């Protein structure tokens, strides 16, 4: 597995070191876990962004709402 170097603010690094020490874990293990959680939370967004037709629909909807041409209320969306 290849590795990458990241820069984080010194204060955050020091806090992470303390937490890692208390939990008897390595910082890289904690950071890897955090990255996995971040990716999982954003997976749906990545899927949407990978489909050009969805992006076009989103942009069209945003323009319609901005121009007040169309758009739906929350109640209409729930139906």
Phi and psi in degrees as GROMACS dihedral restraints (atoms count N, CA, C in turn):
[ dihedral_restraints ]
;  ai    aj    ak    al  type     phi  dphi    fc
    3     4     5     6     1   -82.3    20    10
    4     5     6     7     1   162.1    20    10
    6     7     8     9     1  -123.9    20    10
    7     8     9    10     1   165.9    20    10
    9    10    11    12     1  -135.6    20    10
   10    11    12    13     1   148.7    20    10
   12    13    14    15     1   -97.9    20    10
   13    14    15    16     1   133.3    20    10
   15    16    17    18     1  -122.2    20    10
   16    17    18    19     1   155.1    20    10
   18    19    20    21     1  -111.2    20    10
   19    20    21    22     1   128.5    20    10
   21    22    23    24     1  -129.1    20    10
   22    23    24    25     1   153.7    20    10
   24    25    26    27     1   -56.4    20    10
   25    26    27    28     1   143.5    20    10
   27    28    29    30     1   -55.3    20    10
   28    29    30    31     1   -41.9    20    10
   30    31    32    33     1   -62.7    20    10
   31    32    33    34     1   -42.3    20    10
   33    34    35    36     1   -66.7    20    10
   34    35    36    37     1   -39.9    20    10
   36    37    38    39     1   -61.0    20    10
   37    38    39    40     1   -44.2    20    10
   39    40    41    42     1   -64.6    20    10
   40    41    42    43     1   -40.2    20    10
   42    43    44    45     1   -64.6    20    10
   43    44    45    46     1   -42.5    20    10
   45    46    47    48     1   -62.9    20    10
   46    47    48    49     1   -38.9    20    10
   48    49    50    51     1   -60.4    20    10
   49    50    51    52     1   -42.6    20    10
   51    52    53    54     1   -64.0    20    10
   52    53    54    55     1   -46.5    20    10
   54    55    56    57     1   -61.1    20    10
   55    56    57    58     1   -45.8    20    10
   57    58    59    60     1   -59.6    20    10
   58    59    60    61     1   -40.3    20    10
   60    61    62    63     1   -64.5    20    10
   61    62    63    64     1   -45.1    20    10
   63    64    65    66     1   -63.7    20    10
   64    65    66    67     1   -41.3    20    10
   66    67    68    69     1   -83.1    20    10
   67    68    69    70     1    -4.0    20    10
   69    70    71    72     1    55.0    20    10
   70    71    72    73     1    48.4    20    10
   72    73    74    75     1  -129.0    20    10
   73    74    75    76     1   161.0    20    10
   75    76    77    78     1   -85.5    20    10
   76    77    78    79     1   147.7    20    10
   78    79    80    81     1   -59.9    20    10
   79    80    81    82     1   -39.4    20    10
   81    82    83    84     1   -63.0    20    10
   82    83    84    85     1   -32.5    20    10
   84    85    86    87     1   -67.0    20    10
   85    86    87    88     1   -44.0    20    10
   87    88    89    90     1   -64.8    20    10
   88    89    90    91     1   -45.8    20    10
   90    91    92    93     1   -63.3    20    10
   91    92    93    94     1   -39.9    20    10
   93    94    95    96     1   -62.4    20    10
   94    95    96    97     1   -42.4    20    10
   96    97    98    99     1   -62.5    20    10
   97    98    99   100     1   -43.1    20    10
   99   100   101   102     1   -64.0    20    10
  100   101   102   103     1   -40.9    20    10
  102   103   104   105     1   -64.0    20    10
  103   104   105   106     1   -42.9    20    10
  105   106   107   108     1   -59.5    20    10
  106   107   108   109     1   -43.6    20    10
  108   109   110   111     1   -64.0    20    10
  109   110   111   112     1   -41.0    20    10
  111   112   113   114     1   -62.7    20    10
  112   113   114   115     1   -45.7    20    10
  114   115   116   117     1   -62.1    20    10
  115   116   117   118     1   -43.5    20    10
  117   118   119   120     1   -60.6    20    10
  118   119   120   121     1   -43.2    20    10
  120   121   122   123     1   -64.9    20    10
  121   122   123   124     1   -30.0    20    10
  123   124   125   126     1  -103.2    20    10
  124   125   126   127     1     6.9    20    10
  126   127   128   129     1   -59.7    20    10
  127   128   129   130     1   -42.9    20    10
  129   130   131   132     1   -62.1    20    10
  130   131   132   133     1   -40.9    20    10
  132   133   134   135     1   -61.9    20    10
  133   134   135   136     1   -42.9    20    10
  135   136   137   138     1   -61.2    20    10
  136   137   138   139     1   -39.4    20    10
  138   139   140   141     1   -64.6    20    10
  139   140   141   142     1   -42.7    20    10
  141   142   143   144     1   -63.8    20    10
  142   143   144   145     1   -46.0    20    10
  144   145   146   147     1   -66.5    20    10
  145   146   147   148     1   -20.8    20    10
  147   148   149   150     1   -83.7    20    10
  148   149   150   151     1    -3.8    20    10
  150   151   152   153     1  -113.7    20    10
  151   152   153   154     1   101.3    20    10
  153   154   155   156     1   -55.0    20    10
  154   155   156   157     1   -36.1    20    10
  156   157   158   159     1   -65.6    20    10
  157   158   159   160     1   -32.1    20    10
  159   160   161   162     1   -70.6    20    10
  160   161   162   163     1   -40.2    20    10
  162   163   164   165     1   -61.7    20    10
  163   164   165   166     1   -40.7    20    10
  165   166   167   168     1   -62.4    20    10
  166   167   168   169     1   -42.2    20    10
  168   169   170   171     1   -64.8    20    10
  169   170   171   172     1   -40.2    20    10
  171   172   173   174     1   -64.3    20    10
  172   173   174   175     1   -46.2    20    10
  174   175   176   177     1   -62.2    20    10
  175   176   177   178     1   -42.5    20    10
  177   178   179   180     1   -61.6    20    10
  178   179   180   181     1   -44.6    20    10
  180   181   182   183     1   -62.7    20    10
  181   182   183   184     1   -41.0    20    10
  183   184   185   186     1   -62.6    20    10
  184   185   186   187     1   -41.6    20    10
  186   187   188   189     1   -65.6    20    10
  187   188   189   190     1   -41.6    20    10
  189   190   191   192     1   -62.6    20    10
  190   191   192   193     1   -41.9    20    10
  192   193   194   195     1   -66.2    20    10
  193   194   195   196     1   -42.3    20    10
  195   196   197   198     1   -62.3    20    10
  196   197   198   199     1   -37.6    20    10
  198   199   200   201     1   -87.0    20    10
  199   200   201   202     1    -4.2    20    10
  201   202   203   204     1    58.8    20    10
  202   203   204   205     1    30.6    20    10
  204   205   206   207     1   -76.0    20    10
  205   206   207   208     1   -50.3    20    10
  207   208   209   210     1  -131.9    20    10
  208   209   210   211     1  -143.5    20    10
  210   211   212   213     1   106.3    20    10
  211   212   213   214     1   157.4    20    10
  213   214   215   216     1  -129.4    20    10
  214   215   216   217     1   147.7    20    10
  216   217   218   219     1   -77.6    20    10
  217   218   219   220     1   166.6    20    10
  219   220   221   222     1   -61.4    20    10
  220   221   222   223     1   -36.6    20    10
  222   223   224   225     1   -62.9    20    10
  223   224   225   226     1   -39.2    20    10
  225   226   227   228     1   -66.4    20    10
  226   227   228   229     1   -35.9    20    10
  228   229   230   231     1   -70.1    20    10
  229   230   231   232     1   -29.6    20    10
  231   232   233   234     1   -74.2    20    10
  232   233   234   235     1   -23.0    20    10
